[in-house]
């Protein structure tokens, strides 16, 4: 299964690597859904992420709840002066 040209695949990987954890999950989910059958396995291999992560992203995208954009993790301790 080869859905993207090598140049596009490289761009996808580079972009994916700039995203935070939540956005990575959702981006992978969007790409997998676009591909349809076999998309999750293909995107999982291409982006080197767990298929369960993509499934969770799909569930988040399909949920009726508004997707929030607040911090995912608590802010760390401030640096000492």
Buried (B, 14 or more C-beta within 10 A) or exposed (E): EEBBEEEEBEEBEEEBEEEEEBBBBBBBBBBBBEBEEEBBBBBBEBBEBEBEBBBBBBEBEEEEEEEEEEEEEEEEEEEEE
